[in-house]
Amino acid sequence: TGVTLPLVGIGTIAAKTTADFDSAMSQIQATLGLTADSTSELNGETVNTMDSLRNLAREMGESTKFSASEAAAAINNMAMAGYDTNEIFSALPEVLNLAAAGGIDLDYATQLAANGLNVMGLGVDSLREMSDKLAVTASSAYGSVSDFGEGLLVAGGQAKLANLDLLLIVTLLKLYSYALKQFAALLFRILS
């Protein structure tokens, strides 16, 4: 009995993990309106869409800090944002990297990625650049990936209208964060 109880516990956890993953995959199938036999073109090959997405989620679960179920939930969020299968395959690793670099949860990282690209009028192919710029800026400025991402969402539409590129916008947000820090320090000295 001393060995049996831990083994039962491990089996229960494994069963729940599998059930969570299967549930997440079912949500993806429903969101994308797929059948078990639906196919997609990926890298010039016709593949079973659900099998490919299942393999992608598992691969991300093995190669990142996130579980396969978390990766599947992110896939579903991207599907809800209107991403097609090819865009999901391109975006998922970048969304996971953004979440890890920023210390933010995957739901938020997915929303930030989708909305950031949308407000700037950029395609999924620009996601790596956006993620990298947000992470680098946050690591060298007063603010977080979340702060600079929110700033991008607020300023991005106007910046797009003014034909400003992503690097310039993130640089301006970084300068703005420095100004706020300096203002806070000045205000503290005045009030002390």
Summary of the structure (lengths in Angstrom):
residues: 192
radius of gyration: 20.6
end to end distance: 65.2
largest distance: 70.3
contacts: 578
relative contact order: 0.08
helix: 78%
strand: 4%
